[in-house]
Amino acid sequence: MFISLSTLALTKMLAYLDPGSGSMLMQLLLAALLGMGVLVRSQWKRIKNLFGRKDDEDQDDEPKE
């Protein structure tokens, strides 16, 4: 994302990226991915119910004989 944003700049950008900066960006990306994974895993039942079929409710609406 940083690379794509920096290519959009109209002026020449002078910046020094040392190995620590690359490591920090990699940690940020990894933490974001793992955080999203934990969030999805903790909320999986809600996500599944949100997009799941509602067969039980449809069957309750039918008249019973």
PyMOL Python script that loads the backbone (N, CA, C, O; Angstrom):
from pymol import cmd

cmd.read_pdbstr("""\
ATOM      1  N   MET A   1       0.825  -1.174   0.000  1.00  0.00           N
ATOM      2  CA  MET A   1       0.000   0.000   0.000  1.00  0.00           C
ATOM      3  C   MET A   1       0.880   1.252   0.000  1.00  0.00           C
ATOM      4  O   MET A   1       0.606   2.211  -0.722  1.00  0.00           O
ATOM      5  N   PHE A   2       1.934   1.236   0.810  1.00  0.00           N
ATOM      6  CA  PHE A   2       2.836   2.383   0.876  1.00  0.00           C
ATOM      7  C   PHE A   2       3.483   2.632  -0.476  1.00  0.00           C
ATOM      8  O   PHE A   2       3.638   3.778  -0.899  1.00  0.00           O
ATOM      9  N   ILE A   3       3.861   1.552  -1.153  1.00  0.00           N
ATOM     10  CA  ILE A   3       4.517   1.694  -2.456  1.00  0.00           C
ATOM     11  C   ILE A   3       3.546   2.285  -3.471  1.00  0.00           C
ATOM     12  O   ILE A   3       3.916   3.162  -4.251  1.00  0.00           O
ATOM     13  N   SER A   4       2.305   1.807  -3.462  1.00  0.00           N
ATOM     14  CA  SER A   4       1.334   2.338  -4.420  1.00  0.00           C
ATOM     15  C   SER A   4       1.009   3.799  -4.124  1.00  0.00           C
ATOM     16  O   SER A   4       0.801   4.583  -5.050  1.00  0.00           O
ATOM     17  N   LEU A   5       0.963   4.175  -2.846  1.00  0.00           N
ATOM     18  CA  LEU A   5       0.707   5.579  -2.514  1.00  0.00           C
ATOM     19  C   LEU A   5       1.893   6.458  -2.868  1.00  0.00           C
ATOM     20  O   LEU A   5       1.715   7.603  -3.282  1.00  0.00           O
ATOM     21  N   SER A   6       3.106   5.932  -2.709  1.00  0.00           N
ATOM     22  CA  SER A   6       4.278   6.748  -3.010  1.00  0.00           C
ATOM     23  C   SER A   6       4.447   6.960  -4.513  1.00  0.00           C
ATOM     24  O   SER A   6       5.034   7.960  -4.926  1.00  0.00           O
ATOM     25  N   THR A   7       3.948   6.045  -5.334  1.00  0.00           N
ATOM     26  CA  THR A   7       4.044   6.236  -6.781  1.00  0.00           C
ATOM     27  C   THR A   7       3.063   7.296  -7.272  1.00  0.00           C
ATOM     28  O   THR A   7       3.228   7.828  -8.370  1.00  0.00           O
ATOM     29  N   LEU A   8       2.050   7.606  -6.477  1.00  0.00           N
ATOM     30  CA  LEU A   8       1.075   8.617  -6.865  1.00  0.00           C
ATOM     31  C   LEU A   8       1.551  10.035  -6.563  1.00  0.00           C
ATOM     32  O   LEU A   8       0.944  11.004  -7.017  1.00  0.00           O
ATOM     33  N   ALA A   9       2.615  10.156  -5.814  1.00  0.00           N
ATOM     34  CA  ALA A   9       3.112  11.484  -5.444  1.00  0.00           C
ATOM     35  C   ALA A   9       3.638  12.198  -6.688  1.00  0.00           C
ATOM     36  O   ALA A   9       4.301  11.596  -7.533  1.00  0.00           O
ATOM     37  N   LEU A  10       3.335  13.477  -6.782  1.00  0.00           N
ATOM     38  CA  LEU A  10       3.764  14.249  -7.940  1.00  0.00           C
ATOM     39  C   LEU A  10       5.176  14.800  -7.771  1.00  0.00           C
ATOM     40  O   LEU A  10       5.864  15.051  -8.760  1.00  0.00           O
ATOM     41  N   THR A  11       5.608  14.986  -6.545  1.00  0.00           N
ATOM     42  CA  THR A  11       6.948  15.509  -6.300  1.00  0.00           C
ATOM     43  C   THR A  11       7.884  14.369  -5.933  1.00  0.00           C
ATOM     44  O   THR A  11       7.454  13.298  -5.507  1.00  0.00           O
ATOM     45  N   LYS A  12       9.155  14.623  -6.107  1.00  0.00           N
ATOM     46  CA  LYS A  12      10.153  13.614  -5.786  1.00  0.00           C
ATOM     47  C   LYS A  12      10.255  13.484  -4.269  1.00  0.00           C
ATOM     48  O   LYS A  12      10.401  14.479  -3.559  1.00  0.00           O
ATOM     49  N   MET A  13      10.178  12.262  -3.789  1.00  0.00           N
ATOM     50  CA  MET A  13      10.242  12.025  -2.354  1.00  0.00           C
ATOM     51  C   MET A  13      11.631  11.509  -1.998  1.00  0.00           C
ATOM     52  O   MET A  13      12.128  10.566  -2.613  1.00  0.00           O
ATOM     53  N   LEU A  14      12.240  12.118  -1.023  1.00  0.00           N
ATOM     54  CA  LEU A  14      13.529  11.669  -0.531  1.00  0.00           C
ATOM     55  C   LEU A  14      13.317  11.029   0.834  1.00  0.00           C
ATOM     56  O   LEU A  14      12.920  11.698   1.788  1.00  0.00           O
ATOM     57  N   ALA A  15      13.582   9.739   0.920  1.00  0.00           N
ATOM     58  CA  ALA A  15      13.394   9.036   2.180  1.00  0.00           C
ATOM     59  C   ALA A  15      14.439   7.943   2.293  1.00  0.00           C
ATOM     60  O   ALA A  15      14.868   7.357   1.299  1.00  0.00           O
ATOM     61  N   TYR A  16      14.833   7.687   3.516  1.00  0.00           N
ATOM     62  CA  TYR A  16      15.789   6.623   3.781  1.00  0.00           C
ATOM     63  C   TYR A  16      15.065   5.530   4.552  1.00  0.00           C
ATOM     64  O   TYR A  16      14.542   5.767   5.641  1.00  0.00           O
ATOM     65  N   LEU A  17      15.039   4.348   3.986  1.00  0.00           N
ATOM     66  CA  LEU A  17      14.423   3.211   4.652  1.00  0.00           C
ATOM     67  C   LEU A  17      15.525   2.239   5.061  1.00  0.00           C
ATOM     68  O   LEU A  17      16.126   1.582   4.212  1.00  0.00           O
ATOM     69  N   ASP A  18      15.782   2.153   6.341  1.00  0.00           N
ATOM     70  CA  ASP A  18      16.782   1.215   6.828  1.00  0.00           C
ATOM     71  C   ASP A  18      16.134  -0.155   7.046  1.00  0.00           C
ATOM     72  O   ASP A  18      14.911  -0.271   6.970  1.00  0.00           O
ATOM     73  N   PRO A  19      16.925  -1.186   7.314  1.00  0.00           N
ATOM     74  CA  PRO A  19      16.354  -2.528   7.522  1.00  0.00           C
ATOM     75  C   PRO A  19      15.325  -2.572   8.655  1.00  0.00           C
ATOM     76  O   PRO A  19      14.395  -3.377   8.608  1.00  0.00           O
ATOM     77  N   GLY A  20      15.476  -1.732   9.653  1.00  0.00           N
ATOM     78  CA  GLY A  20      14.500  -1.697  10.741  1.00  0.00           C
ATOM     79  C   GLY A  20      13.130  -1.251  10.265  1.00  0.00           C
ATOM     80  O   GLY A  20      12.114  -1.714  10.782  1.00  0.00           O
ATOM     81  N   SER A  21      13.088  -0.359   9.288  1.00  0.00           N
ATOM     82  CA  SER A  21      11.806   0.104   8.747  1.00  0.00           C
ATOM     83  C   SER A  21      11.094  -1.024   8.009  1.00  0.00           C
ATOM     84  O   SER A  21       9.882  -1.191   8.141  1.00  0.00           O
ATOM     85  N   GLY A  22      11.840  -1.785   7.246  1.00  0.00           N
ATOM     86  CA  GLY A  22      11.249  -2.924   6.543  1.00  0.00           C
ATOM     87  C   GLY A  22      10.716  -3.961   7.512  1.00  0.00           C
ATOM     88  O   GLY A  22       9.650  -4.538   7.300  1.00  0.00           O
ATOM     89  N   SER A  23      11.471  -4.192   8.577  1.00  0.00           N
ATOM     90  CA  SER A  23      11.033  -5.132   9.604  1.00  0.00           C
ATOM     91  C   SER A  23       9.764  -4.634  10.287  1.00  0.00           C
ATOM     92  O   SER A  23       8.858  -5.418  10.570  1.00  0.00           O
ATOM     93  N   MET A  24       9.701  -3.345  10.550  1.00  0.00           N
ATOM     94  CA  MET A  24       8.522  -2.772  11.192  1.00  0.00           C
ATOM     95  C   MET A  24       7.294  -2.897  10.283  1.00  0.00           C
ATOM     96  O   MET A  24       6.205  -3.228  10.752  1.00  0.00           O
ATOM     97  N   LEU A  25       7.468  -2.635   8.997  1.00  0.00           N
ATOM     98  CA  LEU A  25       6.346  -2.770   8.065  1.00  0.00           C
ATOM     99  C   LEU A  25       5.884  -4.222   7.965  1.00  0.00           C
ATOM    100  O   LEU A  25       4.686  -4.492   7.875  1.00  0.00           O
ATOM    101  N   MET A  26       6.833  -5.153   7.980  1.00  0.00           N
ATOM    102  CA  MET A  26       6.480  -6.569   7.918  1.00  0.00           C
ATOM    103  C   MET A  26       5.724  -6.981   9.186  1.00  0.00           C
ATOM    104  O   MET A  26       4.755  -7.736   9.107  1.00  0.00           O
ATOM    105  N   GLN A  27       6.154  -6.498  10.342  1.00  0.00           N
ATOM    106  CA  GLN A  27       5.456  -6.795  11.593  1.00  0.00           C
ATOM    107  C   GLN A  27       4.050  -6.211  11.583  1.00  0.00           C
ATOM    108  O   GLN A  27       3.108  -6.845  12.059  1.00  0.00           O
ATOM    109  N   LEU A  28       3.907  -5.018  11.048  1.00  0.00           N
ATOM    110  CA  LEU A  28       2.593  -4.382  10.966  1.00  0.00           C
ATOM    111  C   LEU A  28       1.648  -5.204  10.092  1.00  0.00           C
ATOM    112  O   LEU A  28       0.494  -5.427  10.457  1.00  0.00           O
ATOM    113  N   LEU A  29       2.134  -5.649   8.953  1.00  0.00           N
ATOM    114  CA  LEU A  29       1.320  -6.459   8.050  1.00  0.00           C
ATOM    115  C   LEU A  29       0.947  -7.786   8.694  1.00  0.00           C
ATOM    116  O   LEU A  29      -0.208  -8.207   8.625  1.00  0.00           O
ATOM    117  N   LEU A  30       1.915  -8.447   9.320  1.00  0.00           N
ATOM    118  CA  LEU A  30       1.657  -9.732   9.966  1.00  0.00           C
ATOM    119  C   LEU A  30       0.668  -9.572  11.121  1.00  0.00           C
ATOM    120  O   LEU A  30      -0.234 -10.395  11.280  1.00  0.00           O
ATOM    121  N   ALA A  31       0.830  -8.530  11.922  1.00  0.00           N
ATOM    122  CA  ALA A  31      -0.086  -8.290  13.042  1.00  0.00           C
ATOM    123  C   ALA A  31      -1.499  -8.014  12.544  1.00  0.00           C
ATOM    124  O   ALA A  31      -2.468  -8.473  13.150  1.00  0.00           O
ATOM    125  N   ALA A  32      -1.629  -7.273  11.453  1.00  0.00           N
ATOM    126  CA  ALA A  32      -2.952  -6.983  10.899  1.00  0.00           C
ATOM    127  C   ALA A  32      -3.621  -8.262  10.400  1.00  0.00           C
ATOM    128  O   ALA A  32      -4.810  -8.474  10.640  1.00  0.00           O
ATOM    129  N   LEU A  33      -2.872  -9.107   9.714  1.00  0.00           N
ATOM    130  CA  LEU A  33      -3.437 -10.365   9.214  1.00  0.00           C
ATOM    131  C   LEU A  33      -3.840 -11.291  10.354  1.00  0.00           C
ATOM    132  O   LEU A  33      -4.921 -11.879  10.328  1.00  0.00           O
ATOM    133  N   LEU A  34      -2.974 -11.418  11.353  1.00  0.00           N
ATOM    134  CA  LEU A  34      -3.300 -12.277  12.490  1.00  0.00           C
ATOM    135  C   LEU A  34      -4.468 -11.710  13.295  1.00  0.00           C
ATOM    136  O   LEU A  34      -5.312 -12.466  13.776  1.00  0.00           O
ATOM    137  N   GLY A  35      -4.521 -10.408  13.443  1.00  0.00           N
ATOM    138  CA  GLY A  35      -5.638  -9.784  14.145  1.00  0.00           C
ATOM    139  C   GLY A  35      -6.957 -10.021  13.442  1.00  0.00           C
ATOM    140  O   GLY A  35      -7.972 -10.284  14.088  1.00  0.00           O
ATOM    141  N   MET A  36      -6.948  -9.929  12.119  1.00  0.00           N
ATOM    142  CA  MET A  36      -8.165 -10.208  11.355  1.00  0.00           C
ATOM    143  C   MET A  36      -8.568 -11.670  11.506  1.00  0.00           C
ATOM    144  O   MET A  36      -9.755 -11.985  11.598  1.00  0.00           O
ATOM    145  N   GLY A  37      -7.578 -12.560  11.530  1.00  0.00           N
ATOM    146  CA  GLY A  37      -7.863 -13.982  11.720  1.00  0.00           C
ATOM    147  C   GLY A  37      -8.501 -14.265  13.066  1.00  0.00           C
ATOM    148  O   GLY A  37      -9.452 -15.042  13.155  1.00  0.00           O
ATOM    149  N   VAL A  38      -7.981 -13.638  14.118  1.00  0.00           N
ATOM    150  CA  VAL A  38      -8.551 -13.821  15.458  1.00  0.00           C
ATOM    151  C   VAL A  38      -9.967 -13.257  15.512  1.00  0.00           C
ATOM    152  O   VAL A  38     -10.852 -13.866  16.113  1.00  0.00           O
ATOM    153  N   LEU A  39     -10.188 -12.108  14.895  1.00  0.00           N
ATOM    154  CA  LEU A  39     -11.518 -11.504  14.877  1.00  0.00           C
ATOM    155  C   LEU A  39     -12.526 -12.401  14.161  1.00  0.00           C
ATOM    156  O   LEU A  39     -13.634 -12.612  14.653  1.00  0.00           O
ATOM    157  N   VAL A  40     -12.142 -12.923  13.006  1.00  0.00           N
ATOM    158  CA  VAL A  40     -13.047 -13.797  12.251  1.00  0.00           C
ATOM    159  C   VAL A  40     -13.318 -15.072  13.037  1.00  0.00           C
ATOM    160  O   VAL A  40     -14.454 -15.543  13.085  1.00  0.00           O
ATOM    161  N   ARG A  41     -12.283 -15.631  13.652  1.00  0.00           N
ATOM    162  CA  ARG A  41     -12.472 -16.867  14.409  1.00  0.00           C
ATOM    163  C   ARG A  41     -13.374 -16.649  15.620  1.00  0.00           C
ATOM    164  O   ARG A  41     -14.199 -17.506  15.936  1.00  0.00           O
ATOM    165  N   SER A  42     -13.230 -15.523  16.295  1.00  0.00           N
ATOM    166  CA  SER A  42     -14.050 -15.277  17.478  1.00  0.00           C
ATOM    167  C   SER A  42     -15.501 -14.962  17.114  1.00  0.00           C
ATOM    168  O   SER A  42     -16.403 -15.193  17.919  1.00  0.00           O
ATOM    169  N   GLN A  43     -15.729 -14.447  15.931  1.00  0.00           N
ATOM    170  CA  GLN A  43     -17.078 -14.080  15.508  1.00  0.00           C
ATOM    171  C   GLN A  43     -17.631 -15.025  14.442  1.00  0.00           C
ATOM    172  O   GLN A  43     -18.605 -14.680  13.773  1.00  0.00           O
ATOM    173  N   TRP A  44     -17.036 -16.203  14.266  1.00  0.00           N
ATOM    174  CA  TRP A  44     -17.401 -17.108  13.177  1.00  0.00           C
ATOM    175  C   TRP A  44     -18.870 -17.521  13.238  1.00  0.00           C
ATOM    176  O   TRP A  44     -19.527 -17.596  12.199  1.00  0.00           O
ATOM    177  N   LYS A  45     -19.395 -17.789  14.427  1.00  0.00           N
ATOM    178  CA  LYS A  45     -20.784 -18.232  14.534  1.00  0.00           C
ATOM    179  C   LYS A  45     -21.738 -17.133  14.063  1.00  0.00           C
ATOM    180  O   LYS A  45     -22.727 -17.420  13.389  1.00  0.00           O
ATOM    181  N   ARG A  46     -21.449 -15.881  14.414  1.00  0.00           N
ATOM    182  CA  ARG A  46     -22.289 -14.768  13.955  1.00  0.00           C
ATOM    183  C   ARG A  46     -22.204 -14.595  12.446  1.00  0.00           C
ATOM    184  O   ARG A  46     -23.216 -14.361  11.785  1.00  0.00           O
ATOM    185  N   ILE A  47     -20.991 -14.710  11.901  1.00  0.00           N
ATOM    186  CA  ILE A  47     -20.808 -14.573  10.451  1.00  0.00           C
ATOM    187  C   ILE A  47     -21.548 -15.688   9.728  1.00  0.00           C
ATOM    188  O   ILE A  47     -22.196 -15.450   8.708  1.00  0.00           O
ATOM    189  N   LYS A  48     -21.453 -16.903  10.254  1.00  0.00           N
ATOM    190  CA  LYS A  48     -22.114 -18.053   9.646  1.00  0.00           C
ATOM    191  C   LYS A  48     -23.633 -17.884   9.684  1.00  0.00           C
ATOM    192  O   LYS A  48     -24.316 -18.188   8.706  1.00  0.00           O
ATOM    193  N   ASN A  49     -24.159 -17.403  10.803  1.00  0.00           N
ATOM    194  CA  ASN A  49     -25.605 -17.179  10.906  1.00  0.00           C
ATOM    195  C   ASN A  49     -26.067 -16.035  10.013  1.00  0.00           C
ATOM    196  O   ASN A  49     -27.187 -16.064   9.502  1.00  0.00           O
ATOM    197  N   LEU A  50     -25.228 -15.041   9.820  1.00  0.00           N
ATOM    198  CA  LEU A  50     -25.587 -13.903   8.980  1.00  0.00           C
ATOM    199  C   LEU A  50     -25.768 -14.322   7.524  1.00  0.00           C
ATOM    200  O   LEU A  50     -26.697 -13.869   6.856  1.00  0.00           O
ATOM    201  N   PHE A  51     -24.878 -15.188   7.033  1.00  0.00           N
ATOM    202  CA  PHE A  51     -24.930 -15.594   5.630  1.00  0.00           C
ATOM    203  C   PHE A  51     -25.566 -16.963   5.427  1.00  0.00           C
ATOM    204  O   PHE A  51     -25.722 -17.406   4.289  1.00  0.00           O
ATOM    205  N   GLY A  52     -25.926 -17.625   6.488  1.00  0.00           N
ATOM    206  CA  GLY A  52     -26.477 -18.974   6.387  1.00  0.00           C
ATOM    207  C   GLY A  52     -27.925 -18.971   5.949  1.00  0.00           C
ATOM    208  O   GLY A  52     -28.601 -17.942   5.952  1.00  0.00           O
ATOM    209  N   ARG A  53     -28.384 -20.162   5.568  1.00  0.00           N
ATOM    210  CA  ARG A  53     -29.784 -20.312   5.194  1.00  0.00           C
ATOM    211  C   ARG A  53     -30.638 -20.360   6.449  1.00  0.00           C
ATOM    212  O   ARG A  53     -30.171 -20.753   7.519  1.00  0.00           O
ATOM    213  N   LYS A  54     -31.872 -19.964   6.308  1.00  0.00           N
ATOM    214  CA  LYS A  54     -32.793 -19.956   7.439  1.00  0.00           C
ATOM    215  C   LYS A  54     -33.880 -20.996   7.195  1.00  0.00           C
ATOM    216  O   LYS A  54     -35.059 -20.655   7.105  1.00  0.00           O
ATOM    217  N   ASP A  55     -33.488 -22.259   7.089  1.00  0.00           N
ATOM    218  CA  ASP A  55     -34.439 -23.332   6.822  1.00  0.00           C
ATOM    219  C   ASP A  55     -35.391 -23.547   7.991  1.00  0.00           C
ATOM    220  O   ASP A  55     -36.569 -23.834   7.778  1.00  0.00           O
ATOM    221  N   ASP A  56     -34.909 -23.414   9.202  1.00  0.00           N
ATOM    222  CA  ASP A  56     -35.745 -23.670  10.372  1.00  0.00           C
ATOM    223  C   ASP A  56     -36.911 -22.692  10.449  1.00  0.00           C
ATOM    224  O   ASP A  56     -38.024 -23.098  10.783  1.00  0.00           O
ATOM    225  N   GLU A  57     -36.690 -21.435  10.153  1.00  0.00           N
ATOM    226  CA  GLU A  57     -37.760 -20.442  10.201  1.00  0.00           C
ATOM    227  C   GLU A  57     -38.759 -20.661   9.071  1.00  0.00           C
ATOM    228  O   GLU A  57     -39.959 -20.467   9.263  1.00  0.00           O
ATOM    229  N   ASP A  58     -38.278 -21.064   7.896  1.00  0.00           N
ATOM    230  CA  ASP A  58     -39.171 -21.296   6.767  1.00  0.00           C
ATOM    231  C   ASP A  58     -40.099 -22.472   7.046  1.00  0.00           C
ATOM    232  O   ASP A  58     -41.267 -22.434   6.658  1.00  0.00           O
ATOM    233  N   GLN A  59     -39.612 -23.501   7.703  1.00  0.00           N
ATOM    234  CA  GLN A  59     -40.424 -24.672   7.994  1.00  0.00           C
ATOM    235  C   GLN A  59     -41.457 -24.365   9.064  1.00  0.00           C
ATOM    236  O   GLN A  59     -42.529 -24.971   9.069  1.00  0.00           O
ATOM    237  N   ASP A  60     -41.168 -23.447   9.965  1.00  0.00           N
ATOM    238  CA  ASP A  60     -42.120 -23.089  11.013  1.00  0.00           C
ATOM    239  C   ASP A  60     -43.316 -22.329  10.454  1.00  0.00           C
ATOM    240  O   ASP A  60     -44.397 -22.377  11.040  1.00  0.00           O
ATOM    241  N   ASP A  61     -43.150 -21.636   9.346  1.00  0.00           N
ATOM    242  CA  ASP A  61     -44.231 -20.852   8.756  1.00  0.00           C
ATOM    243  C   ASP A  61     -45.263 -21.720   8.039  1.00  0.00           C
ATOM    244  O   ASP A  61     -46.396 -21.283   7.834  1.00  0.00           O
ATOM    245  N   GLU A  62     -44.892 -22.934   7.657  1.00  0.00           N
ATOM    246  CA  GLU A  62     -45.807 -23.803   6.928  1.00  0.00           C
ATOM    247  C   GLU A  62     -46.871 -24.348   7.882  1.00  0.00           C
ATOM    248  O   GLU A  62     -46.564 -24.701   9.021  1.00  0.00           O
ATOM    249  N   PRO A  63     -48.129 -24.419   7.414  1.00  0.00           N
ATOM    250  CA  PRO A  63     -49.178 -24.973   8.286  1.00  0.00           C
ATOM    251  C   PRO A  63     -48.964 -26.465   8.511  1.00  0.00           C
ATOM    252  O   PRO A  63     -48.585 -27.199   7.598  1.00  0.00           O
ATOM    253  N   LYS A  64     -49.212 -26.896   9.737  1.00  0.00           N
ATOM    254  CA  LYS A  64     -49.057 -28.316  10.080  1.00  0.00           C
ATOM    255  C   LYS A  64     -50.407 -28.996   9.992  1.00  0.00           C
ATOM    256  O   LYS A  64     -51.430 -28.407  10.342  1.00  0.00           O
ATOM    257  N   GLU A  65     -50.414 -30.234   9.525  1.00  0.00           N
ATOM    258  CA  GLU A  65     -51.664 -30.984   9.388  1.00  0.00           C
ATOM    259  C   GLU A  65     -51.782 -32.032  10.443  1.00  0.00           C
ATOM    260  O   GLU A  65     -52.773 -32.761  10.481  1.00  0.00           O
TER     261      GLU A  65
END
""", "prot")
cmd.dss("prot")
cmd.show_as("cartoon", "prot")
cmd.util.cbc("prot")
cmd.orient("prot")
